[in-house]
Amino acid sequence: MDSTNQSLKPLTAKLNEAGNLEIGGCDLVELVEKYGTPLYVIDEYTLRTVCADYKEAFKKYPKVNMMFASKALCTMGTSVILDSEGFGFDVVSAGEIYTVYKAGVDMSKVLFNGNNKSVDELSLALKLGVGRISVDNFFELSLLNEIAKSYDKTADILLRITPGIECHTHEYIQTGHLDSKFGFDLTQVDEAVELILNDYRNIKLHGLHAHIGSQIFETSIYGDEIEILVKELARIDEKFGLKLDEINAGGGLGVKYTDKDCPPSVYTIADIIINRLNECIEKYKIEQPALFIEPGRSIISTAGVTLYTIGSSKQVPKGKKYVAVDGGMADNPRPSMYGAEYSAQIVNKASAEPVENVTIAGRFCESGDILIKNIKLPELEEGDILCVYNTGAYNYSMASNYNRVQKPAMVLVNNSQSDMIVTRETLDDLIMHDKVPDRFKNK
Ligand SMILES: *Cc1c(COP(=O)(O)O)cnc(C)c1O
C-alpha cells in the first residue's frame, strides 16, 4: 500500500478556482499577502495522515512505540500535533527537550540522543524526567552515572550501537557504518554492560538502539538491523543473564524530493521490520521486546512547503538564467550542504505551461546559494510566488541567521484556516543578544 512519504506534494495541494495553488484549503497567494515571504507552511492534514500511516502499518506488532525525531522539525505547535497523535519524541539537545516540555509532552515518552551531550543537558533530562537516555559512548556512561548519583536518581538508558550497516545515502547522513562517530562498536558492548552491572549503580539498562542513516530507499537493511539488535539482546542475556526488553531501530525512511525519487512505502518497511523481528524472536529464543521506531524526515517533510517571492533575474549571455528568491541557504541549507534537489511550482501560475529552464538562486552572499539548479517553470516575473515542496524536514530546524537575515515565519494550514505557529523574526530579535561594552558608549 502507498504511504504519504511517497508523495511529492502535501496531500491537499491543488489548483483552485482562482487559478492559484492551494494547500489545506488556503490559497497560497492570499497566505503570502497575509504573512509575507519567505514562509514555511505546514499542512496539518498531511502530517496527521503520515502519523496514521505509521500507526496502521506497525499495528501488527503489539508492543510498538512511535517516536518523532524532533531534529527534523522542532516547534511547540508541531509537537502538540504529534503528541496528540500518540507519538513520543526523540530529542538531541536541551533546546529540543525544553520545546517538547513546554508543549506539554509527557516527558516519559521522550528519548534523549546524541554523541556529546553536555553535563547541563544530561542534568536537565534527569530533572525533567526524560524517559530514556540513549548513551553513545563510555565517557557519557560514566558521566551520566555521576550526574544521576548526585541527584540520587536512576538514569534509564539504551545503549546506542553501531550495527555496521552501510546504507546508500549521502555520506553526511550515513550513521550506521563501522567508523561512524555515533554509538558503541559491537565489540565494546560487553564492556559497557559489565560496567553498568558492576560499577554504575545509578544506571538502568533497558535495551539497545541503532539508527542507520537518513533518506534511505533500501528496504532490506532494516531487516538486517533488526537481526543485529535481537542477536545482541540474546547474547547479552546468555552472557550476563540480563534480559533487555527494548529495541529502538531508529528512523531514516526517505521521501520524494523530485520525480526521480522512489522511496519505499511505510507499509513495506513495517512489514520487513515486523516479519524479521518475529522471525528473530523465534530464532534467538527471546521474549518479545518493545519496538521503538523514530522517523523524522518521513513524518514531517511532505507536509511542509516554503513560499518565496521572485525578485531579480539574470540571463548570463549564452549561459544560464538565474532567478533570485528572497530566501535561500539560511532557511534551507540542504542544497548547498548536500547538493539536495527540490521540486517547485509557481503558485500564481499553477496551470501555466512550463516554458523556460531556470536556476533558482538564493539571496545570500555565497555562490553556492542555489536552491534549485535546473527547473522548467512558466515564464517568470518579479513578484511571482515560488512554492518549493518537501521542506518540512531539516529546513527550519537547520536554519540560520546568515547575513543577519530574519528567520521566516511558519504557518499551519488546515480546513481553509491558517495559524501562525512560528512568528517571523524581527530586526530587534536579531540584535536581542548583542551587547556593546560600556567603555564604548557615549563616544
Ligand atoms: C536523525 C535521527 C533520526 C531520524 O532520522 P530521519 O532520517 O529524519 O528519519 C532517528 N534517530 C536518530 C538517532 C537520529 O539521529
The ligand as a Gaussian input file, in Angstrom:
#p B3LYP/6-31G(d) Opt

LIG

0 1
 C       18.210000      11.779000      12.791000
 C       17.808000      10.632000      13.587000
 C       16.567000      10.034000      13.366000
 C       15.629000      10.484000      12.284000
 O       16.144000      10.308000      11.009000
 P       15.200000      10.629000       9.750000
 O       16.069000      10.325000       8.596000
 O       14.851000      12.057000       9.825000
 O       14.039000       9.729000       9.833000
 C       16.214000       8.976000      14.160000
 N       17.039000       8.521000      15.133000
 C       18.232000       9.071000      15.374000
 C       19.084000       8.530000      16.445000
 C       18.661000      10.135000      14.618000
 O       19.863000      10.667000      14.849000

